[in-house]
Amino acid sequence: MIKTLVIHLGDTKTGSTALQSVLRSGRYTTPSGQTVFYPGESLNQNRMPNAVAQSSQSRIFSSVAEEFKASECDFGVISAELFQAVDPEDLKHALEQEMPDFIDRLRLISYVRPHAEKLVSTFSEQAKFGKVADDLRNHFKNTRSKKKFHYAPRFEKWRSTFGNKFSLRLFQRNALVNGDVVEDFFQWMLGEAGTKVNAQQLSNSALTAGQIALLRRFHDLLQRQGFSKDKGRMPAAVARALVAQFRISGLAETSERVTLPPKLVTSIQSTYRKDAAELDEMFFEGTPMSHALEAVPEKLIGVNKDFEASRFFSEETLQAFDTMAQMSILLMGENKKQLRKRANQVRAKTKLKR
């Protein structure tokens, strides 16, 4: 049986994909020969938080528990960024019911991204799936009304539920070991530096304004073709594969970045100032979250973007894109299960460097 169970909880947009790709590859060398077991075959274990949310965790959790019992590794790791949406008490209950042998050898970790950076990165992420607001100002209003980035209450609940088993780390380059979340995670887990990573890492970096414009155009075409039952969205696996191809081809890679208008920066700061201070007091030495909020990187500040594709591409390029998009939409209606499987294979084969 594994000696220590580590649950990596995310958050989303904090390098989870890079970490998971390294864990899945197994291509790393630990400093003192420590061994790590990463269960299953998927990139992550997001099926576990999904099961908790649906109160159907028994089969999935017990299956993972059996894998950990059969392993003699020093560490067993579960990595699922969707745990950020799970009530800590629900996870604790699931662990006590289905994985009781591991409660006393449990550690949990989450990474938190500064508020302004999180707003921009989630806007980019949601653009893949057709869920995003018209622009960053509306995205800010939506997330503010739902208190999505009010971190302190959520992380305080994780700590009150799991005590000192839970750790929170700042996802900011100057706070990470060698500026890298993978190295940071391994050093935290192993208690020593020196893990050598030999694998290429999948990346889930932010999209440019031009790439977002193309994705919006694709989603518009979906709606016109009667995909209303899917709310005009392409399957998530297809969206991820399409973005991977953007990055391989370099399509719109050099177009302008998504930026925050100065007035919006001021609103973000006033909205999250208290939350940043509370998080600093609870979890960090000094005031890194407050400092990050007051010192929004200059590269993130600019005009409010217009995501009309014609701003970034010629009419000829857009006609070619529309033609290929129409063909892809037709294929989507054929065999969705096979389509998702193939899209996941395409994305995995890209092995994009972080």
N, C-alpha and C positions, 0 to 999 in steps of 0.2 A: 504494500500500500504506500502511496506517496506520503512523504513526511510533512509537507506543507501545501495547503490549498490556497492559491492566490486568485482572487476575482478582480479582474480589471473592468471597471464600470463605465469607461468612457472618459469624459463626455464626448458627444459628437463633435466633430471638427477640432479634435485635439491630437491628431496623428494616430488614431486607432487603426486605420487601414495599414499604415506602414508597420506598426508593431505586429499586427495580426499576420501580415505577409511573411515577416521574419519568423515568427513562432511556427507558422504552418510549414515553412520551408525546412526548418531544423538546421539551417546552415549558419551556425554560430558556434563559437567556442567560449565556454565559461572559464573564468580565471583559475578556479581550483577544481575543475572537473565536475562541477555540479551538473546534475541531469534534470531536464525539464520535460514534462509530458503535456502535450497539447491535444485534447481529445477530438474525435470526429474527423471529418474530411473537409468540411466547409472552411471558408476563410475565417469565420467567426462563429460564436455560439449565440447569435441573436434569437435563435428559436427558444432559448431558455427564458429571457425576459418576456417574450411574446406569450409563452406558455403561462408564466406567472400572472400576466395581465388577464389571461382568459381562465384562470383557475384550473388549468389542465396540465400542471407541471409534473404529475406523478411519473408518467412513463419516461419523459425526457430526462428529468433529474436522476431517476433511479438508474437509467442507462449510463449516464455520465459517471455516476457513483461507482458502478461496476467496473468501468474502464480504469478509474483511479485506484480501485482496490487491487486490480490485477497488475498495476504498475509498481515497480520498485524505485521509481525516480525520486529525486529529492523534492521536486516541486511539480505540482499539477496546476495548470493555468486555464482559467475560463476567461475569455475576453469577449465582451458584448456591450457595445456602447449604448444599446437601447435600454440597458438597465437604468439609465438616467431618468426614464419615465416611470420606473417602478417604485412603489412605496417600499422603503427599506424593511418595514415590519412584514410585508408580504414575502419578501425574499427570505428574511430570517425564518419565517414559518415554513417556507418550502424547504429550506436547508435542514431545519430540525426534523421535518417529517420524512424527507427523502434521502438526505445525506447526513444523518446524525453522527456518523463516525468521523466527520471532518470538521465539526463545529469547533473543537478545541485546537485545531491546527489551521485555523482560517485567518487570512489577511485580505483586506480589500483596499483598492486604490482607485482614485479618480483624478483626472486632470481638469483644471478649470481655465478657460480662456478669458482674457480681459473683455469687458463688456462691448466696447466699440468694435474690436476685431471679431467678436462672436457675431455681432449683428451683420457685418459684411459677409462673413463666411457662410452664415446660414442663408442669407439672401442668394448667394451663388449656388449653394447646395440645393435649395428648393427649386431653383430655376430648372434643374435637370428634370424634375418630375411634374412641372406645370402647376406647382402649388403656390408660387410666389406672388406677392402683391405687385402693382404696376411699377413702383420704384421704391427706393430705400426709405423714403419718408413714410409711405404707407406700411412698409414692412416694419418699421419702428413702431408705428401706432398699433399695429396688430399684436406684435410681441409684447409691447408694454401693457396693453389691456389684458393680456393673458398671463402677465408676470412671468414670462418664460425665462428671462435673464435676471430675475431676482434670486440670486444664488444662495444667499445666507440661510434662509429658512430650510431649503432643501438639503444643503450639506450639513447643517446642524442636526437635521433629523437622522442622517446617515451616522453621524458621530454618536448621537444619543442612543441609537439602536445597537450599534456594534462597538461602541467605546473606542479604546485605543487600537482595536483591530483595523480601524478605518484610517486611511491617510489621504490627504488632499495635496496635490502638487500643482504648481503654477505652470501653465503651458505658455511659456514665453521664452524665446531663444536664450536670453541671458540668464534664465533661471534653470535651464535644463543642463544636464551633464554634457559638456562639449556641444551644447546647442542642439542636442538630438534627443527626441523623446524615446527612441528605442534604447539607447545607451542609458538614459535616465531611468527607465523602467527596470532594466536588468540590474543596475547598481542598487536601486531601492530594494528589489526582490532578494538579491544575493547578499547584500550588505557589503559589497566590495566592488571596486572598479576593475576594468580590464576585460570585459566581454568583447570578443572580436566577431563582428558580423560579416559574413561572407556572401550574404544573399542580396540580390537586388530587391528594392522595396517598392511595393505598389504605392501610388500616390493618389491622394484625393484633394489636391490643391485647388485654390479658388479659380473660377472661370474668368476670362476677360469679358468686357462688355460685348464685344463682337460675338463671342461664343454663346453668351446668354441670348443675344438677339437671334441667332440661328435656332437655338432650342425653342424659343418662343414661337418662331415661325413654324417649326415642326409641330408643336402642340396645336397651333391654330389650324394647320392642315388636318390634324387628327379630328378636331371638332367638326370641321367641314365634311369629313368622310363618315360622320355618324358614329363616332366613338363616344357618344354621350353617356353610354352605360358605364364607361370607365372614366367619366368626367373629363373626357378629352385628353387623357394622359397616356403616354406610352408606358409599357411595362417597365418597372424599375431596372431590371437586368438589362433591357435594351437601352435605356437611357444611359446607364453606366458604361456600356460597351461603346455607345456613340461618343461619349465624352472621351473615352480612352483613345478612340480613333482621331478625335480632334487633336489630342496631344501628340500622338505619333506623327500625324501629318503636318503638325504645326499650324493648322487652320486657325486663323484669327488670333494666333498666340501673341502677336505683337500689337494687337489693338489695345486701346486704352483700358486701364483697370477700373473696376468699380470703386467709386469714391464717395465720401460723405460730405455733403454741403456744410460749410462752416456753421450755419444756424442749427443744422441737425446735430452737429457735434455738441453744441451748447445744450441742446435739449437732452441728449444722451447723458451728458455729465450731470445735469441737475436731477435727472431721473434715477441714476444709479449711484450717486455719491454716497448715500447712506448705506446702501447694500455693500459697496466696496469696502467702506470703513468697517462694517460689521464682520465681513469675511476676513479682513486683515487681522482684526482683534482675535477672532476665533482660531485661525489656522496658521498665520504666517508671522515670521519675524519682520519687523518693520512694517511698511505700508505699500507693498508691491502692487496690489490691486488698485488702491487709491492713486498711486503714482501713474500707473498705466492709463487710468481714466482721465487724469488731468493732462497727461502728455500723449495724446493720441498721435501716432506716427504721422509725419507730414505726408507720407505716400498715400495715406488713407483719406486725406482731405482734398476736396475738389468740387466740381460742379455736379449737380444732380443729373444723372445720365438718362438719355433717351435711348431706348432699346429697339428702335426701328432698324431692321436689318439693312435697309437701303442706305443708311448712314455709313455702313462699314463695307458693303460689297457692291460690285457692279451688277447691272441688270442681268447680264449674261451669266454671271456666277450664281445669282439667285435662281435663274431659270433652271440651271443644271441641278442645283440643290433641290428645288421643288420636284423635279422629275425623279430623282433618286429617292426623295422622301415619299413620294406617291407610291413607288414600287415597294418600299419598305412597309408602308401602311397596308398594302395588299397582302404582303407576306404575314403580317401580324395576325391577320384574321384566319390563317390556315391552321397552324398547330401551335398554340400558345405555350404549352408545356415544353415542347421541343425547342421553340424559339428562345425561351428563357434559359434552357440548358446550354444552347449554342452561344448565346450572348455572354453567359458567365464564362464559358471556355475562352471566348475571344478576349474578354477583359483580363483573365488570368494570364494568358499568353503574352500580353503586352509587357509584363514585368517592368513597369515604369519605375525609373529611379526617382527617389524622393529629392 
